[in-house]
C-alpha cells in the first residue's frame, strides 16, 4: 500500500475476547488482544500514507470453523444464548457489513478504532 502511494484500508478481525479476561483459552485471548495493538500501531504509523486500519471484534458466532466437530454444539448454543443480551450467537452476515463499510471510502475518517459487534456481550 505504501509503495502504491494511493492509501488503503486494513480491517483486522479480532474478537470480543480481547476486551475481557473471561476466555479459558489464554493463547486465543492474548492473540486477539495483540491484534488490537497492531490495529493502533498501523493506524498511527501509516496514516501519513493514507492507510487506515480498524478492528472488528465479533462476539460468539453460531458457526465456528470447528462447529461440526464440537463435542456439544447444542450445549454451546445454550451457553452463548445465556451470555448474550440479544439471546443468541451472531451470523456471519451480521458481521460482514461492518467489515465491508470499513474497507470503503465511506469510512475515510475511521482509523485506529475497535468496533464491537457482539449482541451486547461485552456490556453484560
N, C-alpha and C positions, 0 to 999 in steps of 0.2 A: 504494500500500500504506500509506503514511504517513497519507494522508487518510482511508482506510477505518478505520484505527485497530485493525485486527484482526491485524496482523502478516502474516507470509507467508514464503515461501521462494523464493529465487532460485538457480537452478542454471546455472552458466556451463559451457559445453563448451569446453575449451581443448585441449591436446594434450601428449603425452609430449615433444614437441619443445621445449616450454617449459622442460624440465629439462636440456637439453643444448645444446651448440653445434654439433651434428653436421649440422643441416639445411643443404642447399645453397641454400635459399630464405630469405635473411635477413629479408625482409619478413614472411613467414609466421611464422618463429620469433619475431621481435620482437613481432608482434601477439599471438601466443599467450602470450608471457611477460607482456605488458601485461594480458592478461585475468586472470592470477594476481594482479597488483597490484590490479586492480579488485575482484576477489573479496575480498581482505583489507580494502580500503577500505570496501566495503559492509558487510562483517561487523562491523567496528569501529564505524562511524558510524551504522549503522541498527539495531544490536542493541537500543537503548533503545526502539525502536518495535516490538519483537518480530519484526523481519525478520532472517532468517538468510540467509547466502549461502555457497555452496560451489562448488567447481570439480571437474569430472570431466575427467580427462586421458587419453583413449584413446590407445592405440598405433596401429599401422597397421591400417587396415580393409581387408577383402578387396574391398569395392566402394566406390569413391570416386565423387563426383559426375561426374568425368570418366573413369570406368573404361572406358566404351565407346569413347572416342576416344584412350585411352592408346596410344602407339606400340608398346609392348612389354608388354602385360598379363601374359603368361606369364612373361617375364623379371622383371617387378616382383614377382610372387608368389614366385618363387625367391629373389630378393634379400631379401625380407621374411622368408621362412622361415629363411634363414641368420642373420638378426639377432635373431630372437625365440626365447628358450629353449623356449617351447611349440611351436615349429616351424611356425607359421602365423600369418596375419593374423586379426584378430577379425571376428566377425559383429556387425551392429548389435544383435541380440537379446542379445548378451553384454555390451553397454554399457548398454542401456536400463534394466534393473532397478535399477542403482545410481542412475541419474538419478531414476527413479520414487521410490525409497526416500528420497532426499534432499529430494524435494518434499513428502513426507508428514510428519505429526506424529510418526511413528515415529522420525524423525531430529531431534526437537525440541531436542536439546542439541548438534547438529553445526552449527558455523558457522566460517567462515574457513579451512576445510581444502581441500586439493587432493588428490583421490583418483586414483591411477594405476590404470588398467585396461589393461595393456599386454602381457600374456603374459610378463612378466619382462624386457621390452625395456630398461627403464631400469636394470637391475642387471647386464646382460650386458656 
